[in-house]
Amino acid sequence: MQRSYNLSSNASSNNTGNEKKSNVDWGRHWFAQLARYHRVHDPAKWSFTEEDVIAFLRAKVKAGVPAWKRVLIVKGLIVYRNQFLKSKYPQLEHIRAKLQQFAAEDKQKKEGTRSIEEVVGKINPNEPDVVQQMRRTLRVQGKEYNTEKAYVMWVKRFMKARCVRTLAEFDDLGATDVESFLTDLAVDGGVAAATQEQAFYGLLFLFEQVLKKDIRSVNAMRSDKPKLVPTVMSKPEVLRALLVMKGVYLLIAQLLYGTGMRISECLRLRVMDIDFDLLQIRVWNSKGNKSRYVPLPRHLVPLLRSKIKWREGLHEQDLASGEASVWLPDALDRKYPNVHREFKWQFLFASHKFSRDPKTGKRHRHHIHRDTFAARLKVAIDEVGIHKPVTSHTFRHSFATHLLMDGSDIRTVQELLGHSDIRTTMIYTHVLNRPDVKVTSPLDSLWAEQQMDDEVGINSRLERRPGVALSSTDRISNKAVSNVA
C-alpha cells in the first residue's frame, strides 16, 4: 500500500502554568488577527487553512513585519490548532521552519562582521560539497547536533545509492528518486517505520532547504507502523532495579522515575536548574524547544546537595588548571565571554574528561554520555530478573502510568511530561489497571463456578452421609490432576 507523506509535526508550578497560559493567549490573539484579516463573521466555527495563513503572512511581509515576528505568529497559530482545534491540520510546521531559516539569515546579515566559520562552526572541507552546504544550513537554523548527524547520514546513503558526489549532480534528481529510495528502504531494507520517516525528513530538508526543490508530493511504499503501548514497570520492579544500582547511575535512575524526564533532559541538567527552596527542577529547551518545571523529589534533596558539592570541587580543580569551560547555547559564549567558567552553568552530571565540540573545536567538560547509563541499567535489569524491554525511557513511562494509577489528573501529567497534545499523554491510559473498570478473566470465572458447584455437591452429600470430606480446593486440584493424567 502506498501513502503520501504528511508534513506535521493542575500544573507542576506557577511558572509553568503562566508560560502555558501565555502561549494559549498568544494563540488566541493571532487567530483573532487571522480571522479579522479574512473578515470571518463567526470565527468559532471557522477552520482556517494553510493557504489562509500564507496570505496573512504575505500581508505582514508587505507591512514590514520581520521574519522573527512572523515565526511567532505561526507558533501562536500552531498552539491554537493544538489546544482548541485538537487537530494536526492545517500543517504549519514546514512554514515555521522556512520562516526560522529567513530569521536566521536576517540575523546573519545584521551581524555581517562575523565570519561564516563563527556562525556555523568548523566544517570538514574533505566532505562532499552538498554535505558541507547541508551542515551550514542546519546550523544556521539552529538544529540539534544529533539531528545534523542523522540527516547527514541519510543524505550520504542516498548519494551512495544514486551514485552522486557533487552538488551539481543533484540537478537531475527529484521526488521520483527520493520515492524510489524510501521504497527500497521499506521493501529491501525492511527498516522500521520511524527509520523510514527519519530518512524522509532528512532528504526533505536537503531538497527543500538546500537544493530549493519541492518534493512534498512523494509517494512511497511505507513500512508498517504498529501502534505500540509503552513498556511499564510495576512499582516493585522499579524498586528492585533501583536497589541494585549504585553511585551516580542510581541518582540518574531515581531522577528519571521521580520526575518523568527524558534521559537527555536529565544529563543536560546544569547546577542552576536545581531549586531546593521551591523543590522543583527546570527542564530547559527540551524536545520541541520547550521548557518546563518538574517536581524535585524530597528523597533526592540530600543526594543532589552532595552531588553539587562534589561538582563544585571538580570545578575548582578545572579553574586552578585553567581549563574550566562548558558548552553554552545560542552564542552565549560570544555575548558573555566569561560565563562558560561560572559554576552555575556547569553540567551536574559531568564527564570525567574533557571533550572537543565538533562544531567549534573548543574543549569543554561535557556531561556523561547517555550510553554509559544504558549499559549500567541493562546490567541491573538482568541482575534482578526483569524480563521486559527496559530502557531509560521506561522510567518515564512508569512515572506517568503510576501517577495516573494514584489518581493524578491527566492534564497535570501532560504538563509534567511536556506534551503539547493531550492525545500523546492518553496512551498511558491504555496500560492502566483502572480501578473503575473491573475485568475478570474467563479462566478465573470458570474455576470460580466449578468451586461453587463442588461446594454445593459436598454439602448435599454431607447431609446424606456424615463424615470427613475433602475441601473444595483439594477437590478442584485432584480433579485437575486426574484430567491431566
Secondary structure, DSSP 8 states (H G I E B T S, - for coil): -EEE-------SSHHHHHHHHHHHHHHHHHHHHHHHHTT-S-GGG----HHHHHHHHHHHHHTT--HHHHHHHHHHHHHHIIIII-SS-S--HHHHHHHHHHHHHHHHHHTTTS-HHHHH----TTS-HHHHHHHHHHHHTT--HHHHHHHHHHHHHHHHHHT--SGGGGGG--HHHHHHHHHHHHHTS---HHHHHHHHHHHHHIIIIIS----TT-EEE-------------HHHHHHHHHH--HHHHHHHHHHHHH---HHHHHT-BGGGEETTTTEEEE-S-TTS--EEEE--GGGHHHHHHHHHHHHHHHHHHHHHT------STTHHHHSTTGGG-GGGSBSSB-SS-EE-TTT--EE--B--HHHHHHHHHHHHHHHT--S---HHHHHHHHHHHHHHTT--HHHHHHHHT-SSHHHHGGGGGG---TT-----HHHHHHHHHHHHHHHHHHHHHHHS-S----HHHHHHHHHHHHH-
